[in-house]
């Protein structure tokens, strides 16, 4: 809990939102509750806080125009921005939200004043050449808009964005000349992931226009970024540098270390406007994207349109409660809708995994799939409130299967990077089919998930899986975590096989889904690593953490991975010895402390061994429902909601991970959560609001209503679904999509009689 001991003064953001509402003279909008600074910086350098960026973007957009406070971003500030930093290095146009690896940071620009920046040598030294101090008292952000005063230059920089373009407005002081730097060498640490610029180009088209590209490799392999820049004022001078080589007034320069400075008249002029369109395909497409989305110079109009786009998305779920809870909720919903990102152009072009340009017609092509994280809660949220986009996401994943041979593990800029384990595009696809999302070919999906479960690829040696019926650590490291996660993915394939009447496949994958039992050690009571001879690895310490190799556990320990059998919770309960023994183990899990020297950097947000800061724990607080003690689920879910999520810059208990950390909050604050992400069953927790109304794309609504009078009313006393008494501790997808109202009577003390019978417990796997 060390992350949460700071009180964050969000005055800048609140003032901006309040001013916006005052200007409109309307009831407060949902976007005014969003605080983009939540999760942008830890309390101290040894903790995690979200790794979010505060800049301008639109829902699922390709452009994320945001400040970078790091010259060389790395994992500890993977979004490029750290709230604790005192200076800004510039504004780049692409960012990741909350990942544990830094990437993107394309096309960094920086407005400047002062003759010293016209010298080439200053530009080539980015650590001292163009940084500027800034103050959070003079920094503002809201959805689709960011503003800051660069104190060293006395320049006010404002940013807004469309799906494929960034729009800048710079107000310079009354000086003779203003400068804008363009840096094509700005990347993550070039010592990581083989990162390097392969080739880049800056080309002066005319006095108002610059085009170019950069081709680079890093966490995403062989990535191409094309751009077109248009200025509202003429360029009066410029120079381009490739490393230490300067090209004064150069028309075109190619190289691997490019920067340029463009000069503009400043005295007596209006603010300088700059708009930048990007594309993964060509400069021609970048120009088309820019023309289609920002055809003029109406900065405020573009910012207002971005705000309206966000308002429309946030209206999918309307909640009533305290301003604090609404700020946390709508910021979480905002973060959930930042990605996956559209990377197809306005004409439908995109680059496939085989680097061939293809065209999707009117359907959008998505990338940025952090699947090990997002299959758990973010994608089930999309299937519920983003059906049309879900179809596009599914079809985008299928297009990788067509060209790559199997489904993505972690897809970035249309390329596979093999980060993390499992094959969790499978539950994403299966969930969409099982819930009847329109626009998806279910036979095509089945072929993809089946083949992706049979064709060996990194961290998925299926020949080993079939031979040993578990993953031996001496053949495949991270063996226990892979065994458990692969068993779940196999259950998903079996579920779809059952739906489609494929009996042999159903039997085969159902058997594989039970392989998790083969690494259970009855003596220790944990899932443990084995070698290929079937011998337990020793010594064994259930508190010892693994990272991403060299240990049977992935970013966790034996305690945290013990609970990962979402498709067969009843089977897990039976392994332990029944409800009483399982409850006792859960109780110990939530109370057993760990010495600090036993942790790794992915572990945070602790309640005993429960670590909300990383995904393997996310479903565990809901497991008390499965053994007849739902009041304990209500207790821990409320604790996580109220204490581990705050409205501070350190407001998340771990990396936000492309929407997963936020989606957990969204689901849980409404009142339920998908323990098994693909079976359409939601375990009930502790609803946070007096009202939460889900507006579905089929035109119907589902509302959760409570009588909560204080934050102490966390326990369910009774419930009614559509006017009838309701004692089940779960809902189904059908309950929600057909519309209706679930009403809870809440209280400050547990009701140990509600939802306790075996008939009230959630369905874990196939319907019983």
TAWO-V540980 format. One record per residue. N is the residue number from 1. RES is the residue in three letters. PSI is psi as a letter, one per 20 degrees, with the letter a starting at -180 (999 if undefined). Layout:
n=<N	N>
res=<RES	RES>
psi=<PSI	PSI>
//
This chain:
n=<1	2	3	4	5	6	7	8	9	10	11	12	13	14	15	16	17	18	19	20	21	22	23	24	25	26	27	28	29	30	31	32	33	34	35	36	37	38	39	40	41	42	43	44	45	46	47	48	49	50	51	52	53	54	55	56	57	58	59	60	61	62	63	64	65	66	67	68	69	70	71	72	73	74	75	76	77	78	79	80	81	82	83	84	85	86	87	88	89	90	91	92	93	94	95	96	97	98	99	100	101	102	103	104	105	106	107	108	109	110	111	112	113	114	115	116	117	118	119	120	121	122	123	124	125	126	127	128	129	130	131	132	133	134	135	136	137	138	139	140	141	142	143	144	145	146	147	148	149	150	151	152	153	154	155	156	157	158	159	160	161	162	163	164	165	166	167	168	169	170	171	172	173	174	175	176	177	178	179	180	181	182	183	184	185	186	187	188	189	190	191	192	193	194	195	196	197	198	199	200	201	202	203	204	205	206	207	208	209	210	211	212	213	214	215	216	217	218	219	220	221	222	223	224	225	226	227	228	229	230	231	232	233	234	235	236	237	238	239	240	241	242	243	244	245	246	247	248	249	250	251	252	253	254	255	256	257	258	259	260	261	262	263	264	265	266	267	268	269	270	271	272	273	274	275	276	277	278	279	280	281	282	283	284	285	286	287	288	289	290	291	292	293	294	295	296	297	298	299	300	301	302	303	304	305	306	307	308	309	310	311	312	313	314	315	316	317	318	319	320	321	322	323	324	325	326	327	328	329	330	331	332	333	334	335	336	337	338	339	340	341	342	343	344	345	346	347	348	349	350	351	352	353	354	355	356	357	358	359	360	361	362	363	364	365	366	367	368	369	370	371	372	373	374	375	376	377	378	379	380	381	382	383	384	385	386	387	388	389	390	391	392	393	394	395	396	397	398	399	400	401	402	403	404	405	406	407	408	409	410	411	412	413	414	415	416	417	418	419	420	421	422	423	424	425	426	427	428	429	430	431	432	433	434	435	436	437	438	439	440	441	442	443	444	445	446	447	448	449	450	451	452	453	454	455	456	457	458	459	460	461	462	463	464	465	466	467	468	469	470	471	472	473	474	475	476	477	478	479	480	481	482	483	484	485	486	487	488	489	490	491	492	493	494	495	496	497	498	499	500	501	502	503	504	505	506	507	508	509	510	511	512	513	514	515	516	517	518	519	520	521	522	523	524	525	526	527	528	529	530	531	532	533	534	535	536	537	538	539	540	541	542	543	544	545	546	547	548	549	550	551	552	553	554	555	556	557	558	559	560	561	562	563	564	565	566	567	568	569	570	571	572	573	574	575	576	577	578	579	580	581	582	583	584	585	586	587	588	589	590	591	592	593	594	595	596	597	598	599	600	601	602	603	604	605	606	607	608	609	610	611	612	613	614	615	616	617	618	619	620	621	622	623	624	625	626	627	628	629	630	631	632	633	634	635	636	637	638	639	640	641	642	643	644	645	646	647	648	649	650	651	652	653	654	655	656	657	658	659	660	661	662	663	664	665	666	667	668	669	670	671	672	673	674	675	676	677	678	679	680	681	682	683	684	685	686	687	688	689	690	691	692	693	694	695	696	697	698	699	700	701	702	703	704	705	706	707	708	709	710	711	712	713	714	715	716	717	718	719	720	721	722	723	724	725	726	727	728	729	730	731	732	733	734	735	736	737	738	739	740	741	742	743	744	745	746	747	748	749	750	751	752	753	754	755	756	757	758	759	760	761	762	763	764	765	766	767	768>
res=<UNK	UNK	UNK	UNK	UNK	UNK	UNK	UNK	UNK	UNK	UNK	UNK	UNK	UNK	UNK	UNK	UNK	UNK	UNK	UNK	UNK	UNK	UNK	UNK	UNK	UNK	UNK	UNK	UNK	UNK	UNK	UNK	UNK	UNK	UNK	UNK	UNK	UNK	UNK	UNK	UNK	UNK	UNK	UNK	UNK	UNK	UNK	UNK	UNK	UNK	UNK	UNK	UNK	UNK	UNK	UNK	UNK	UNK	UNK	UNK	UNK	UNK	UNK	UNK	UNK	UNK	UNK	UNK	UNK	UNK	UNK	UNK	UNK	UNK	UNK	UNK	UNK	UNK	UNK	UNK	UNK	UNK	UNK	UNK	UNK	UNK	UNK	UNK	UNK	UNK	UNK	UNK	UNK	UNK	UNK	UNK	UNK	UNK	UNK	UNK	UNK	UNK	UNK	UNK	UNK	UNK	UNK	UNK	UNK	UNK	UNK	UNK	UNK	UNK	UNK	UNK	UNK	UNK	UNK	UNK	UNK	UNK	UNK	UNK	UNK	UNK	UNK	UNK	UNK	UNK	UNK	UNK	UNK	UNK	UNK	UNK	UNK	UNK	UNK	UNK	UNK	UNK	UNK	UNK	UNK	UNK	UNK	UNK	UNK	UNK	UNK	UNK	UNK	UNK	UNK	UNK	UNK	UNK	UNK	UNK	UNK	UNK	UNK	UNK	UNK	UNK	UNK	UNK	UNK	UNK	UNK	UNK	UNK	UNK	UNK	UNK	UNK	UNK	UNK	UNK	UNK	UNK	UNK	UNK	UNK	UNK	UNK	UNK	UNK	UNK	UNK	UNK	UNK	UNK	UNK	UNK	UNK	UNK	UNK	UNK	UNK	UNK	UNK	UNK	UNK	UNK	UNK	UNK	UNK	UNK	UNK	UNK	UNK	UNK	UNK	UNK	UNK	UNK	UNK	UNK	UNK	UNK	UNK	UNK	UNK	UNK	UNK	UNK	UNK	UNK	UNK	UNK	UNK	UNK	UNK	UNK	UNK	UNK	UNK	UNK	UNK	UNK	UNK	UNK	UNK	UNK	UNK	UNK	UNK	UNK	UNK	UNK	UNK	UNK	UNK	UNK	UNK	UNK	UNK	UNK	UNK	UNK	UNK	UNK	UNK	UNK	UNK	UNK	UNK	UNK	UNK	UNK	UNK	UNK	UNK	UNK	UNK	UNK	UNK	UNK	UNK	UNK	UNK	UNK	UNK	UNK	UNK	UNK	UNK	UNK	UNK	UNK	UNK	UNK	UNK	UNK	UNK	UNK	UNK	UNK	UNK	UNK	UNK	UNK	UNK	UNK	UNK	UNK	UNK	UNK	UNK	UNK	UNK	UNK	UNK	UNK	UNK	UNK	UNK	UNK	UNK	UNK	UNK	UNK	UNK	UNK	UNK	UNK	UNK	UNK	UNK	UNK	UNK	UNK	UNK	UNK	UNK	UNK	UNK	UNK	UNK	UNK	UNK	UNK	UNK	UNK	UNK	UNK	UNK	UNK	UNK	UNK	UNK	UNK	UNK	UNK	UNK	UNK	UNK	UNK	UNK	UNK	UNK	UNK	UNK	UNK	UNK	UNK	UNK	UNK	UNK	UNK	UNK	UNK	UNK	UNK	UNK	UNK	UNK	UNK	UNK	UNK	UNK	UNK	UNK	UNK	UNK	UNK	UNK	UNK	UNK	UNK	UNK	UNK	UNK	UNK	UNK	UNK	UNK	UNK	UNK	UNK	UNK	UNK	UNK	UNK	UNK	UNK	UNK	UNK	UNK	UNK	UNK	UNK	UNK	UNK	UNK	UNK	UNK	UNK	UNK	UNK	UNK	UNK	UNK	UNK	UNK	UNK	UNK	UNK	UNK	UNK	UNK	UNK	UNK	UNK	UNK	UNK	UNK	UNK	UNK	UNK	UNK	UNK	UNK	UNK	UNK	UNK	UNK	UNK	UNK	UNK	UNK	UNK	UNK	UNK	UNK	UNK	UNK	UNK	UNK	UNK	UNK	UNK	UNK	UNK	UNK	UNK	UNK	UNK	UNK	UNK	UNK	UNK	UNK	UNK	UNK	UNK	UNK	UNK	UNK	UNK	UNK	UNK	UNK	UNK	UNK	UNK	UNK	UNK	UNK	UNK	UNK	UNK	UNK	UNK	UNK	UNK	UNK	UNK	UNK	UNK	UNK	UNK	UNK	UNK	UNK	UNK	UNK	UNK	UNK	UNK	UNK	UNK	UNK	UNK	UNK	UNK	UNK	UNK	UNK	UNK	UNK	UNK	UNK	UNK	UNK	UNK	UNK	UNK	UNK	UNK	UNK	UNK	UNK	UNK	UNK	UNK	UNK	UNK	UNK	UNK	UNK	UNK	UNK	UNK	UNK	UNK	UNK	UNK	UNK	UNK	UNK	UNK	UNK	UNK	UNK	UNK	UNK	UNK	UNK	UNK	UNK	UNK	UNK	UNK	UNK	UNK	UNK	UNK	UNK	UNK	UNK	UNK	UNK	UNK	UNK	UNK	UNK	UNK	UNK	UNK	UNK	UNK	UNK	UNK	UNK	UNK	UNK	UNK	UNK	UNK	UNK	UNK	UNK	UNK	UNK	UNK	UNK	UNK	UNK	UNK	UNK	UNK	UNK	UNK	UNK	UNK	UNK	UNK	UNK	UNK	UNK	UNK	UNK	UNK	UNK	UNK	UNK	UNK	UNK	UNK	UNK	UNK	UNK	UNK	UNK	UNK	UNK	UNK	UNK	UNK	UNK	UNK	UNK	UNK	UNK	UNK	UNK	UNK	UNK	UNK	UNK	UNK	UNK	UNK	UNK	UNK	UNK	UNK	UNK	UNK	UNK	UNK	UNK	UNK	UNK	UNK	UNK	UNK	UNK	UNK	UNK	UNK	UNK	UNK	UNK	UNK	UNK	UNK	UNK	UNK	UNK	UNK	UNK	UNK	UNK	UNK	UNK	UNK	UNK	UNK	UNK	UNK	UNK	UNK	UNK	UNK	UNK	UNK	UNK	UNK	UNK	UNK	UNK	UNK	UNK	UNK	UNK	UNK	UNK	UNK	UNK	UNK	UNK	UNK	UNK	UNK	UNK	UNK	UNK	UNK	UNK	UNK	UNK	UNK	UNK	UNK	UNK	UNK	UNK	UNK	UNK	UNK	UNK	UNK	UNK	UNK	UNK	UNK	UNK	UNK	UNK	UNK	UNK	UNK	UNK	UNK	UNK	UNK	UNK	UNK	UNK	UNK	UNK	UNK	UNK	UNK	UNK	UNK	UNK	UNK	UNK	UNK	UNK	UNK	UNK	UNK	UNK	UNK	UNK	UNK	UNK	UNK	UNK	UNK	UNK	UNK>
psi=<j	i	i	k	k	q	p	p	o	k	h	g	g	g	g	g	g	g	g	g	h	g	h	h	k	r	q	p	r	h	h	i	i	p	n	i	i	p	k	i	q	r	h	r	i	j	r	q	i	g	k	r	q	i	a	p	r	r	p	k	q	h	p	n	o	q	q	p	i	p	g	n	q	a	h	i	m	i	i	i	p	o	h	i	q	i	q	p	h	a	o	r	i	p	q	q	o	k	r	i	p	q	r	d	l	q	m	p	q	p	q	r	r	p	h	h	i	i	p	h	h	h	h	i	n	h	h	i	h	j	q	q	q	r	p	i	i	l	p	q	q	r	p	j	q	q	p	q	o	o	h	h	i	l	p	o	p	q	q	r	q	a	h	j	q	q	p	q	o	p	o	q	r	m	r	g	p	q	q	p	q	p	o	j	i	o	r	r	o	i	i	p	k	k	p	q	p	g	q	r	p	p	p	o	g	a	i	i	p	p	r	a	r	p	p	r	q	c	h	p	p	m	p	p	o	q	q	p	p	p	q	i	q	q	p	h	q	r	q	p	p	o	c	j	p	p	n	p	k	p	h	p	p	q	a	j	m	p	q	q	p	p	q	q	p	h	p	j	r	r	q	p	p	p	p	o	q	r	q	j	g	r	h	g	h	g	g	g	g	g	h	h	h	n	i	b	k	n	g	h	g	g	g	h	g	g	g	h	g	h	g	g	g	h	i	h	o	p	q	p	b	q	h	g	h	h	g	g	g	h	h	g	g	g	h	h	j	h	r	r	p	p	j	q	r	h	j	i	q	r	p	r	i	j	k	p	p	r	p	j	c	i	p	q	p	q	a	m	n	m	h	h	g	i	i	g	h	g	h	h	g	g	h	g	i	l	g	g	h	g	g	h	g	g	h	g	h	h	h	g	g	h	h	h	i	r	r	q	g	o	p	p	k	j	q	p	i	k	p	a	r	r	m	j	h	g	h	g	g	g	g	g	g	h	j	k	p	q	j	p	o	h	h	g	g	g	g	g	h	g	h	i	j	h	o	q	r	p	j	m	n	h	h	g	g	h	g	i	k	r	o	p	h	i	g	o	r	k	g	g	g	g	g	g	h	h	h	g	h	h	g	g	g	g	g	h	g	g	h	j	k	n	g	g	h	g	g	g	h	h	g	h	i	j	i	h	h	i	j	p	o	h	g	h	k	r	p	q	q	q	r	i	j	j	p	p	p	q	r	p	o	i	i	p	q	r	d	l	q	j	q	i	q	o	l	a	a	h	g	h	i	h	j	m	m	i	i	l	h	g	h	g	g	h	g	h	j	r	g	g	h	g	g	h	h	g	g	h	g	i	i	o	q	p	q	h	i	i	r	r	i	i	p	r	l	q	n	c	i	p	n	i	i	q	h	h	i	h	i	h	i	i	i	h	h	i	k	k	m	h	h	h	g	g	g	h	g	h	g	g	g	h	h	i	p	a	k	r	i	k	i	q	j	a	p	h	l	k	i	g	h	g	h	g	g	g	g	h	h	g	j	r	q	n	g	o	i	j	j	k	p	o	p	p	d	n	q	h	q	h	p	o	o	o	o	q	i	j	i	r	q	p	p	p	q	r	k	p	i	r	i	i	m	i	p	p	h	r	q	p	o	l	i	q	p	p	i	q	k	r	r	r	h	h	h	g	i	i	q	a	p	o	p	p	p	q	r	i	q	q	o	j	i	p	k	i	r	h	i	i	q	q	p	g	d	q	p	999>
//
